[in-house]
Amino acid sequence: MAGQIKRLIDTIITQRAKGNTTIMYTTKAKLTLKGVNPDLFSDTSADDPETINRLKGIAAELGVTIA
């Protein structure tokens, strides 16, 4: 199912930012520093299990709940 990584990234950013643009950019920067550049993924990006697990770990660190 292509695009799962993009959806996870969007969920993390949306839940963290809660509409605040500054926090959105800060969260994107944190993801990039942790090795996942949000700008490199789209809805058609292949799903890499390693990246998905990394995102789940980052979400847990940031206190974001992922379904």
Secondary structure, 3 states (H helix, E strand, C coil): CCCHHHHHHHHHHHHHHCCCHHHHHHHHHHHHHCCCCHHHCCCCCCCCHHHHHHHHHHHHHHCCCCC
